Amino acid sequence: MAVRIRLKRVGRRHRPAFRLAAFDRQRARDSRVIEELGSYNPVDPNGERQVVLKRDRIEYWLSVGAQPSDTVRRLLEKQGIPVGASSK
């Protein structure tokens, strides 16, 4: 099973909010997840709560070969989590 770390939309209309999650690569965007890894709320005025991550679990999934989406890769790099070489 190939695992991908990507965003799942959970916010209401015009108020986007997302959860970082590990998915089976072939599942739909908002389908069942393997594990929730954090949250991202781009409209939160408090900058500290905009990105909340379970750092140890994200590092675990990356160590076993999970591939982050491009957006998740940028979020992780901004938070100081090393992602590795980009492979498209």
C-alpha positions in Angstrom: 0.0 0.0 0.0 1.4 3.4 -1.0 0.8 6.1 1.6 0.4 9.7 0.8 0.3 12.6 3.3 -2.2 15.2 2.1 -4.9 17.7 3.2 -8.5 16.8 3.9 -11.0 19.6 3.8 -13.2 19.9 6.9 -14.2 23.6 6.9 -17.5 25.1 6.0 -18.2 27.2 2.9 -16.0 30.3 2.7 -14.1 29.2 5.9 -11.6 26.6 4.8 -10.0 24.4 7.3 -8.0 21.3 6.7 -6.6 18.2 8.4 -3.2 16.7 7.6 -3.7 13.0 7.2 -2.1 9.8 5.9 -4.1 8.3 3.1 -3.9 5.2 0.9 -2.7 6.8 -2.4 -5.8 5.7 -4.3 -8.5 7.1 -1.9 -10.5 10.2 -2.5 -9.6 13.5 -0.9 -12.2 13.4 1.9 -12.4 9.7 2.3 -11.4 7.5 5.3 -7.8 8.2 6.6 -5.2 5.9 8.0 -4.2 8.4 10.7 -4.8 12.1 11.4 -1.5 14.0 11.7 -2.5 17.6 12.4 -4.5 20.5 11.2 -4.2 23.6 9.1 -6.5 26.6 9.4 -5.4 29.3 7.0 -8.0 31.9 8.2 -7.2 31.7 11.9 -6.1 35.1 13.0 -3.9 33.6 15.7 -0.7 32.5 13.9 0.3 29.9 16.5 -2.9 27.9 15.9 -2.8 28.1 12.1 -0.7 25.0 11.8 -0.8 22.2 14.5 1.2 19.1 13.8 1.9 15.8 15.4 5.6 16.0 14.6 6.7 12.5 15.8 3.9 10.8 13.8 4.7 12.8 10.7 8.4 11.9 11.0 7.4 8.2 11.4 5.3 8.2 8.2 8.0 9.9 6.3 10.6 7.4 7.5 8.5 4.5 6.3 8.2 6.0 2.8 5.0 8.1 2.8 5.1 10.9 0.2 3.7 14.3 1.1 1.7 16.3 -1.5 3.3 19.5 -2.7 1.2 21.7 -0.4 1.9 19.5 2.6 5.6 19.5 1.7 5.7 23.3 1.8 3.8 23.4 5.2 6.2 20.9 6.7 9.3 22.7 5.4 8.0 26.0 7.0 7.5 24.2 10.3 11.1 22.9 10.1 10.4 19.2 9.4 12.9 17.8 6.9 11.0 16.2 4.0 13.8 15.0 1.7 14.4 15.4 -2.0 11.5 16.4 -4.2 10.4 13.6 -6.5 7.7 14.3 -9.1 
